[in-house]
Amino acid sequence: MNIDYTITALMFPAIPLTMSIYSNRF
């Protein structure tokens, strides 16, 4: 359960980062 929480905590800030990277590329 702690592993899932860590993955969620890492993925949540990664979503806007990935979107900004995509916007910069295209």
C-alpha distances in whole Angstrom, upper triangle without the diagonal:
4,5,5,6,9,10,11,12,14,15,17,19,20,21,24,25,25,27,30,30,31,34,35,36,37
4,5,5,6,9,10,10,12,14,15,18,19,20,23,23,24,27,28,29,30,32,34,34,36
4,5,5,6,9,10,11,12,14,16,17,18,22,22,22,24,26,26,28,30,31,32,34
4,5,5,6,9,10,10,12,15,15,16,20,20,20,22,25,25,26,28,30,30,32
4,5,5,6,9,10,11,13,14,16,18,19,20,22,24,25,26,28,29,30,32
4,5,5,6,9,10,12,13,15,17,17,18,21,22,23,24,27,28,28,30
4,5,5,6,9,11,10,12,15,15,16,18,20,20,22,24,25,26,28
4,5,5,6,9,10,11,14,14,15,17,19,20,21,23,25,25,27
4,6,6,7,9,11,13,13,15,17,18,19,21,23,24,25,27
4,6,6,6,9,12,11,12,15,16,17,18,21,22,22,24
4,6,5,6,9,10,10,12,14,15,16,18,20,20,22
4,5,6,8,9,10,12,14,15,16,18,20,21,22
4,6,6,7,9,11,11,13,15,16,17,19,21
4,6,5,6,9,10,10,12,14,15,16,18
4,5,5,6,9,10,11,12,14,16,17
4,5,5,6,9,10,10,12,14,15
4,5,5,6,9,10,11,12,14
4,5,5,6,9,10,11,12
4,5,5,6,9,10,11
4,5,5,6,9,10
4,5,5,6,9
4,5,5,6
4,5,5
4,6
4
